Amino acid sequence: MVGAIVVGYYPDFLILNSLLLRLAEQVDFLIFIDNGGGKDFFSQFPQPKALYVDLCGNKGLGFALNRGFELAGEQGCDYVATFDQDSVLPDGMIAGLVEAHCELHRRGINCAAVSPVFYDRREGRKMRFPFYRDASGSVRSISTNKFESGLIEVDVLITSGMLIKTTSWQDGIHYNSNLFVDYTDTDWCFRVRAEGLKLFACLDQEMGHALSDAPPVRVLWISLFRYSPLRRYYYFRNTIYILRQPYVSFAWKRRLAFGLAIRFFANLLIDEKKLSSLRMMCLGILHAMTGRGGAY
């Protein structure tokens, strides 16, 4: 049995409606977790096949996903696909990811989750985003443009489109609700791998997704994502949290620390509200050093 969890926060009604309709055709149990704004959606776009869960305010991504997994587990789901509200689900993707899990099981590989390749659906030219792997003490990008099919082991996956073996969550590897939003998925992936489980990208499947508030700015083949000052706060606070965790490899800590320094200055170039972004980045660093978590 396959379930799906969609977490929403003041969604684009048309995109969310399309996602839920497509998911209803591909899964056995569908849950919409409302972190805000969902009541308006369900009054205009009723979804009889979706279980609606109102959290009565924004409790964060980790809390919402944990609640969704509780409900999916109660229904006996063997796999659960997690989604943000702004993904475009292609036909047959869930079945393809389930088959990828089964193939890995046949090989004797203990896999926690698989994911499609993804690209930013708002860009005119389809550009697949890379995956990453710590190889010999150095984090290297894996360009999916080189491959047409197959499965590749990776270190981290994003929330949207990830198909998770339910027992991975039931065995106690829950999402950290204190992170609230940024790095919720990355932290979960690091902890899963620390327990000896593996993560894979399924190159036969691809999905369009909105990866930030606006299409990324590309500088020298590096994608710089544009977010609000509040999201800058969470990103900087949570990155420093990740840097202090024992289950994160030195190679990843080095890469994330270097990336944080680059983004501190790059954000001031690409953000519209530069002073607000500067203030929130600094506040995120301060709160990280004092151990503050949860909602801002």
C-alpha positions as CSV (number, residue, x, y, z in Angstrom):
1,M,0.0,0.0,0.0
2,V,1.3,3.4,-1.0
3,G,0.5,6.7,0.6
4,A,1.3,10.3,-0.1
5,I,1.7,13.4,2.1
6,V,1.5,16.9,0.7
7,V,2.4,19.8,3.0
8,G,0.9,23.1,2.1
9,Y,1.3,26.7,3.2
10,Y,-0.9,29.3,1.4
11,P,-0.6,27.3,-1.8
12,D,-1.2,28.2,-5.4
13,F,-4.6,26.7,-5.8
14,L,-4.3,25.6,-9.4
15,I,-0.9,23.9,-9.0
16,L,-1.9,22.2,-5.8
17,N,-5.2,21.0,-7.3
18,S,-3.3,19.4,-10.2
19,L,-0.9,17.7,-7.9
20,L,-3.6,16.2,-5.7
21,L,-5.6,15.0,-8.7
22,R,-2.6,13.2,-10.1
23,L,-1.6,11.8,-6.8
24,A,-5.1,10.5,-6.2
25,E,-4.7,8.4,-9.4
26,Q,-1.3,7.0,-8.3
27,V,-1.5,6.2,-4.5
28,D,-3.9,4.4,-2.2
29,F,-4.0,7.0,0.6
30,L,-3.6,10.7,0.2
31,I,-3.1,13.2,3.1
32,F,-3.0,17.0,2.8
33,I,-1.4,18.6,5.8
34,D,-2.4,22.3,6.1
35,N,0.2,24.6,7.7
36,G,-1.9,27.6,6.7
37,G,-4.3,28.7,3.9
38,G,-5.6,25.3,3.1
39,K,-9.2,25.9,4.1
40,D,-9.6,28.4,1.3
41,F,-8.2,25.9,-1.1
42,F,-10.5,23.0,-0.1
43,S,-13.6,25.3,-0.2
44,Q,-12.8,26.2,-3.8
45,F,-11.1,22.9,-5.0
46,P,-12.7,20.1,-3.0
47,Q,-10.7,16.9,-3.0
48,P,-12.9,14.0,-1.8
49,K,-10.0,11.6,-2.1
50,A,-7.7,13.6,0.2
51,L,-7.7,13.5,4.0
52,Y,-7.5,17.1,5.1
53,V,-5.5,17.8,8.3
54,D,-5.6,21.3,9.7
55,L,-2.6,22.1,12.0
56,C,-4.3,25.4,13.1
57,G,-1.2,27.4,12.2
58,N,2.2,26.9,10.7
59,K,3.9,24.1,12.8
60,G,6.7,23.7,10.3
61,L,7.7,21.1,7.7
62,G,9.1,18.5,10.1
63,F,6.0,18.5,12.4
64,A,3.7,18.2,9.4
65,L,5.6,15.3,7.9
66,N,5.7,13.4,11.2
67,R,1.9,13.9,11.6
68,G,1.4,12.6,8.1
69,F,3.6,9.5,8.7
70,E,1.6,8.7,11.8
71,L,-1.6,8.7,9.8
72,A,-0.1,6.8,6.9
73,G,1.3,4.2,9.3
74,E,-2.2,3.7,10.9
75,Q,-3.5,2.9,7.4
76,G,-0.8,0.3,6.8
77,C,1.1,2.1,4.1
78,D,4.4,0.3,3.1
79,Y,5.7,3.4,1.3
80,V,5.0,7.1,1.6
81,A,5.7,9.7,-1.0
82,T,6.3,13.2,0.4
83,F,5.5,16.4,-1.5
84,D,5.7,20.1,-1.3
85,Q,2.7,22.0,-2.6
86,D,4.3,23.3,-5.9
87,S,5.5,20.1,-7.7
88,V,4.2,18.8,-11.0
89,L,3.7,15.1,-10.8
90,P,4.2,13.2,-14.1
91,D,2.1,10.1,-15.0
92,G,3.4,6.8,-13.6
93,M,6.1,8.3,-11.4
94,I,4.9,6.8,-8.1
95,A,4.8,3.3,-9.7
96,G,8.3,3.8,-11.1
97,L,9.7,4.8,-7.7
98,V,8.0,1.7,-6.1
99,E,9.6,-0.5,-8.7
100,A,13.0,1.2,-7.9
101,H,12.5,0.2,-4.3
102,C,11.7,-3.3,-5.2
103,E,14.7,-3.6,-7.5
104,L,17.0,-2.4,-4.7
105,H,15.4,-4.9,-2.3
106,R,16.0,-7.7,-4.9
107,R,19.7,-6.7,-4.9
108,G,19.8,-7.0,-1.1
109,I,20.2,-3.2,-0.6
110,N,18.7,-1.7,2.5
111,C,17.2,1.5,1.0
112,A,15.3,4.1,3.0
113,A,14.2,6.3,0.1
114,V,14.3,6.9,-3.6
115,S,13.7,10.1,-5.6
116,P,13.2,11.3,-9.1
117,V,15.5,13.7,-10.9
118,F,14.2,17.2,-10.6
119,Y,14.3,20.5,-12.4
120,D,12.9,24.0,-11.9
121,R,9.5,24.0,-13.7
122,R,9.5,27.8,-14.1
123,E,12.6,27.9,-16.3
124,G,12.2,27.9,-20.1
125,R,15.1,25.5,-20.6
126,K,14.8,22.2,-18.6
127,M,18.0,21.9,-16.6
128,R,18.2,18.9,-14.2
129,F,19.7,19.6,-10.8
130,P,22.6,17.5,-9.7
131,F,22.8,15.1,-6.7
132,Y,25.7,14.9,-4.3
133,R,27.9,12.1,-2.8
134,D,30.7,12.1,-0.3
135,A,33.5,10.2,-2.1
136,S,36.9,9.7,-0.5
137,G,36.4,12.7,1.8
138,S,35.2,15.1,-0.8
139,V,31.6,15.9,-1.7
140,R,31.2,15.7,-5.4
141,S,28.2,16.6,-7.6
142,I,26.7,14.0,-9.8
143,S,25.3,15.5,-13.1
144,T,22.2,13.6,-14.0
145,N,22.4,14.9,-17.6
146,K,25.0,12.2,-18.3
147,F,22.6,9.4,-17.6
148,E,19.2,8.4,-19.1
149,S,18.3,5.5,-16.8
150,G,19.3,3.5,-13.7
151,L,19.8,4.1,-10.0
152,I,22.6,6.0,-8.4
153,E,23.4,6.2,-4.7
154,V,23.4,9.7,-3.3
155,D,23.8,11.4,0.1
156,V,20.8,13.7,0.3
157,L,17.3,14.0,-1.4
158,I,14.8,16.8,-1.3
159,T,11.3,16.4,0.4
160,S,9.2,16.7,-2.7
161,G,9.0,13.5,-4.7
162,M,10.8,11.3,-2.2
163,L,9.3,7.9,-1.8
164,I,10.2,6.5,1.7
165,K,10.0,3.0,3.1
166,T,7.6,3.5,6.0
167,T,9.6,1.3,8.4
168,S,12.5,3.9,8.1
169,W,10.3,6.4,9.9
170,Q,8.6,3.9,12.2
171,D,12.0,2.7,13.4
172,G,12.5,6.1,15.1
173,I,14.1,8.2,12.4
174,H,11.6,11.0,12.6
175,Y,11.9,14.5,11.2
176,N,13.4,17.2,13.4
177,S,10.5,19.7,13.9
178,N,12.9,22.2,15.5
179,L,14.4,23.0,12.1
180,F,11.0,24.2,11.0
181,V,11.7,24.4,7.3
182,D,15.2,24.5,5.7
183,Y,17.4,21.4,6.0
184,T,14.5,19.3,7.4
185,D,15.0,16.8,4.6
186,T,18.8,17.0,4.5
187,D,19.0,16.4,8.3
188,W,16.7,13.4,8.0
189,C,18.9,12.0,5.1
190,F,22.1,12.4,7.1
191,R,20.6,10.6,10.1
192,V,19.1,7.8,7.9
193,R,22.5,7.2,6.4
194,A,24.2,7.2,9.8
195,E,21.9,4.3,10.6
196,G,23.3,2.3,7.7
197,L,20.4,2.9,5.3
198,K,20.9,4.1,1.7
199,L,19.4,6.7,-0.6
200,F,19.0,6.5,-4.3
201,A,18.1,8.8,-7.3
202,C,15.9,7.1,-9.9
203,L,17.1,8.4,-13.2
204,D,14.2,7.0,-15.1
205,Q,11.8,9.4,-13.4
206,E,11.9,13.2,-13.4
207,M,9.7,15.9,-11.9
208,G,9.2,19.6,-12.2
209,H,9.4,21.6,-8.9
210,A,9.7,25.2,-7.7
211,L,12.9,25.1,-5.8
212,S,12.7,28.6,-4.3
213,D,10.6,31.7,-4.2
214,A,11.7,32.6,-7.8
215,P,13.7,30.9,-10.5
216,P,17.4,30.5,-9.5
217,V,20.1,32.9,-10.6
218,R,22.9,30.9,-12.3
219,V,26.5,32.2,-11.9
220,L,29.3,30.1,-13.3
221,W,27.1,27.0,-13.3
222,I,26.2,27.6,-9.7
223,S,22.5,27.9,-8.8
224,L,21.8,30.7,-6.3
225,F,18.2,30.5,-5.0
226,R,16.2,33.5,-4.2
227,Y,14.2,33.6,-0.9
228,S,12.6,36.0,1.5
229,P,14.6,37.4,4.4
230,L,12.8,35.0,6.8
231,R,13.9,32.0,4.8
232,R,17.5,33.4,4.9
233,Y,17.1,33.3,8.7
234,Y,16.1,29.6,8.7
235,Y,18.8,28.7,6.2
236,F,21.7,30.2,8.2
237,R,20.4,29.1,11.5
238,N,19.8,25.5,10.4
239,T,23.1,25.2,8.4
240,I,25.0,26.0,11.5
241,Y,22.9,23.4,13.4
242,I,23.9,20.8,10.8
243,L,27.6,21.8,11.1
244,R,27.5,20.9,14.8
245,Q,26.0,17.4,14.4
246,P,28.2,14.3,14.9
247,Y,26.4,12.3,12.2
248,V,27.4,14.7,9.4
249,S,30.7,13.9,7.7
250,F,33.7,16.3,7.8
251,A,33.5,16.6,4.0
252,W,29.9,17.7,4.2
253,K,30.6,20.1,7.0
254,R,33.4,21.7,5.0
255,R,31.2,22.0,1.9
256,L,28.3,23.5,3.8
257,A,30.5,26.0,5.7
258,F,32.1,27.2,2.5
259,G,28.7,27.5,0.8
260,L,27.4,29.5,3.8
261,A,30.1,32.0,3.4
262,I,29.6,32.3,-0.3
263,R,25.8,32.7,0.1
264,F,26.2,35.4,2.8
265,F,27.7,37.7,0.2
266,A,25.8,36.4,-2.9
267,N,22.4,36.9,-1.2
268,L,23.2,40.6,-0.8
269,L,23.6,40.8,-4.5
270,I,20.5,38.9,-5.6
271,D,18.0,39.6,-2.9
272,E,15.5,42.4,-3.3
273,K,15.4,43.4,0.4
274,K,19.1,43.4,1.0
275,L,19.2,45.1,4.4
276,S,16.4,42.8,5.7
277,S,18.3,39.8,4.4
278,L,21.5,40.9,6.0
279,R,19.7,41.4,9.4
280,M,18.0,38.0,9.2
281,M,21.1,36.1,8.2
282,C,23.0,37.6,11.1
283,L,20.1,36.8,13.4
284,G,20.0,33.2,12.2
285,I,23.7,32.9,13.0
286,L,23.2,34.3,16.5
287,H,20.3,32.1,17.3
288,A,22.1,29.0,16.0
289,M,25.0,29.7,18.3
290,T,22.6,30.0,21.3
291,G,20.8,26.8,20.4
292,R,17.5,28.3,19.4
293,G,15.1,26.3,17.2
294,G,11.5,26.2,16.1
295,A,9.6,29.0,14.6
296,Y,11.1,32.5,14.4
